Amino acid sequence: MTAATNPSRIAVVAIGGNSLITDNKHPDVSHQWDAVRETSRNIADMVEVGWTTVITHGNGPQVGFILRRNELAAHEVHPTPLDLIVADTQGSIGFMLQQTLNNEFFQRKLDRQCITLITQVQVAADDPAFANPTKPIGSFMDEARAREFEREGWQVIEDAGRGWRRVVASPEPIAIVEDAAIAQAVRMGWIVVAVGGGGIPVVRNSKGELRSVYAVIDKDRASSLLATKIDADLLLISTGVEKVALNFGKPDQRFLDEMTIAEAEQYMAEGHFAPGSMKPKIEACIRFLQQSSKPDALAIITNPGNLGRALRGVTGTRIIK
């Protein structure tokens, strides 16, 4: 690859862990490859028209599979702790994105290459989230199974009408340990996969050394912080819906093409966005736009198949300053 100097447009594209599993009845790896290939085609379309992209991703279902393997194999091998599970999924999902994107670049004769950076994200040791676990991890389950986990010491919640899940602390990201390396790679024209699963949460001990903590960082919050740190022009959050809606799922549901920061804050205050699903995405977009140094910075929320159309303004929900 010939390094691209001074890329004109930088986008952080945040894809959900569930976008890698499009059919809950077929979560196996071969179907995950199919989903990743489709996602990579959409991202390659962005690169082809001039975007230098940093891809972040969720890992909720994948973490759930590893936790389940822990449980099934506990009588044979030691369990994998949560920080290593996040690192494992950064590597495995990053590898899948890396391979499929590089194949797209090769087929299109694009002089670009994708790399994956294992990323740590610093949180505060005294973050109040540690006293109030709210972040869902693992697979969805019915209430009976959830109550079994509750008896084992887990906290469980009902997640936005989609089923029950285990929850852990979700502290606020305050720094991305590898942000300078990511920014340098972007300046050189690399397509980077980073902050997978929100990053591996770490704190600094009394000696100033990094140490992992038992938590999961919200992927969209970490993506917003990363977009600010690398001075991105665009934060594009890929999720399960084509557009953001008011009164979601109700008879008077109304889709939004565009909203300002002030309008988004008003809609949040009115309770339109569910805490476990759309609200963190809206908050991430607002935070990025508020902290961006660029007057024309833009945030977009749409689903994976509409990334290109959303960039052209045909669909998706655009959030502007």
Summary of the structure (lengths in Angstrom):
residues: 321
radius of gyration: 19.1
end to end distance: 35.8
largest distance: 56.9
contacts: 1086
relative contact order: 0.16
helix: 41%
strand: 22%
